[in-house]
């Protein structure tokens, strides 16, 4: 397990229903940050770059923008960027597979390997459940020895689904469960209190780091987003965040510590008293 895992959260506005403009924008951000960081003693070790939910389109129900899973341009683009900058990149886009549509998160590694997660809880207040199919599985991604549980936006409101089936060995290293709970989102300003309350709650109840990246700006429907991207430790303490007053693309760069996580889990073994059950 890598002692320090460096995570870069990309908080930005999104071009409404315009994949080309969004990818061009991210390429500029990557070039300015990831290229320059190799020359910097401070920012030279980014392991994972996190993009928002539906980062190519904004949160839209327009499935005409869906990409076929078998030949997704954006997946190929993610592979190219991950390889170019030697980082893993994650975020969700609209995917069509077997005549069904999914809000699908990709986790792409520098070597081209990738894993996916389909959003389980579809936001009915926007009609997402009428257009998209819900995911059926909750995968755990392992990267550089860290176990990561991916989630998308509305999933944040459902703690049972993200429940950490945690067991650790005598060194505090997880033998089951996960170390990082990762949310990518388009979470509106109108519900910012829920976002800022539930992220630390998920960290506390799951004895893990909780990472949330959210967009800013206003989408094509006039809905406003204030960001509040942040990282919380297992105590629910905010380790770092991007101010809601920031109105331009910003990057939250932070290293989460395996030693701190393991020490906390050994000293405060809440997981030993969990109620046991299985999701069906």
N, C-alpha and C positions, 0 to 999 in steps of 0.2 A: 504494500500500500504506500503510495507516494506520500511522504510526510506532509508536504504542503501542496494542495491542489489549487492552482490559480484559475479563477473564473472571471470572465469579462462579460458583463451584462450590457447589451446594446439597447438603450432607451431612446426611442426616436419617434417622429411622426412618420406616417405611411402614406404613400400616394394611393388614392382610392382606386381600387380595381385596375392597377397598372403594374403588372409584374416586371416589365422591362425597367421602368423608372425606379422601382424599389430595389431591384438587384443592382442597377447602376449606382444607386446611392450607397448601398452596403459595400460595394466594391471600393468606392472612394474612402469610406470609413475604415475598411480593412487596410487599405493601402497606407492611410495616414497613421493608423494606430498600430497595427500588427507589424508593419514593415519597420516603423520607427522604433518600436519597442525592442527590437533585436539589438538596437544600438544603445539602449538605456539599461542601466544597472537595476532600475526599479521595476520596469515593466518588460522583462525579457523572457518570462516563462509562462505566458498564457497557455493553459491546457484546454479550456473549454470556452467557446464563445456562445452566448445565449441570445437568440433573436426572439421577438414577440410572436404571439399567436397570429396565424395567417399573415406572415410578414411580407408576402408578395402582393397582397390585395387589400388588407384591412379586413375587418370582420363583416363579411358579406355573405348573403345567401345565394349569390349569383353563381350557379354551378356551371354556367357557360365558361367560366374561368378555370374549371377543374383540369388537372393534368392527368393523363393516363399513367397509372403506376408503372407499367412496363417500359415506358419511354419518357419519363418525366424530365423536362428540361431543367427544372429547378433542382431535382436530385443530382443531375449531372453537374450543374453549377456548384452545388454544395460540395461535391466531391473535388471539383477543381480548386475551390477556395480552401478547403481543408488541407489538401495536398500542398498548395502553394505556400501557405503560412504555417504548416505543420501544427495545426490545432484541430480539435474536434469542434463541430458546429452543430447546434440544435435549434429547432424552431418548427412551427407547423405551417402547412399549406393545404389547399383543397386538392384532394386526390379522387380520381374515379378508378374503381376496380370492380370487375364483374358486374357492371351496370349499377353499381352503388357508389354513393359519394361519402367521403370521410374527411373530417378535420384531422389530418394525420401529422403527427410529429415525427421528424426524422432526427436521428442522432448519427452524424457522419464522422468517421474517424479519418485521420490523414492518409491511411493506407487504402481508403476507399470502402472499407467495411461499413455497413450501416445497419441500424435497427430502427424499428418503428413502434409508435403507440397511437392508437385511434381514440380520440376523445370519447370518454364513456358517458358523461353527463352533458346532454345537448340542451342549450339554452332556449327553453320553450317560449320565453317572453319575446324572443326575436324570431320565432318560428324555425329555429335550427333543427328541431326534432322532426319537422315536416319535410326537410330536404336531405338531411344527412342521416347516415346509419351510425348507431352507437357502437363503440368498441366493446369487445367482449373479454379482453385480457388486460391484465396489469403486469407488464414486463418490468424486470429490473435490469438495468444496463450496468455492466461493469467496465470501468475505464481506469487504467493505471492503478488498479487495486481498490478503487472506490466503487461502491454500489449506489446506483442512482435510480430513483423512482420518478418517472416522468408523469406530469399532469398538465392539463390544459384548462385555464381560466375557471369556468363554472364548476369544475371538479373540486375547487377549493372549498366549496360549501358542503362537501360530503365526506366527513371524517372517517367513516367506516371503510370507504373505498381505499383511502390512503393509509389505512392502519398498518403499522410497521410490525411484522411478525419477527420480532428481534430476539436473537440469542447471541451471546458473546462468549468467547473463550476466556481463559484466565488472564490474557493480556489485554482484554477489552476490545478485541477485534471481532467484528460481526461474522458469525458463521451462518446466519440467515438474516433476512430482512435487508435494510438499506441504510446508507449513511447520509445521503442527501435527497431531500424531497424538492423537486424542481418544477416550478410553475411558469408557463409562458402564457401571456394573457393580452386581451383587449378589455380591460376592466374599467368601466366608465367612472368619471369624477363623481357622478351621483351616488355611486356605491363605494366610494373610497374608504369609508369607515370600515366596511366589511373586509375589504382587501387588507387594510392595515391592522385589523384585529385578528383575522383568521390566519394570516401567515405565521405570526409568532405562536399562535395556538397550536398549529400543526407541528411546529418545531418542538414545542414543549411536550405534547402528548406522544410524539413519536421518537423522542430522544435522538434528534438528528439535526443537521443543518437544514434550513429551509430557505430556498432561493426563489425569488419572484421577479420576473421581468415583465414590465407593462409598457404600453405605448404612450405617447403624448399626442397633443394636437386635437383636431376635429375631423371626423370621418365624413364620408359622402352623405350620411343621413343626418348630419349636424350634431352627432353625439360627441361630447368632449371627454378627453382623457388627460389625467394629470401625472401619470407615471407612477411615482412612489416605488420604483424598483428598489429592492433591498435584499439583504442577506441576514438571517437570524441564526443564532446558535441554539443548542438544545435547551438553554435556560429561557429562551424567548427574547433574549437581548438582541437589539439591532446592532449588528457589527459594522454595517456601512449601508448607505442609502443615497439616492439621488433626490435632491430637493424637488418638491412639486412645483417650485417657482421656475425651474429650468424649462425653457421653451425651445431648446435646440437639441440636436442629437448629443447625448452624453454617454460616457462609458463608465460603469462602475467596475473597478478592477480590485479584486480581493483574493487573498489566499486563505482557504479554510484549512485548519490544522487537524491532522489525524491524531496526534498526541493529545490535544485538548479534548477531542471527542472521546477517545478511549478512556482517558482519566475520568471524565464526567460519568461515563456509563459504568465504570467500575465503582465509583463512589456513590452513585445514585441510581441503583439498579431497579428502577420502576418496572421495567419490562418483566421482571420475575413474578409480578403480581397481576399481570394482564389477564383479562377474561378471554378464554380461548373459544374461537368459533371460526367457521369457514364461510367465505363468500360463495354464492352459487349464481 
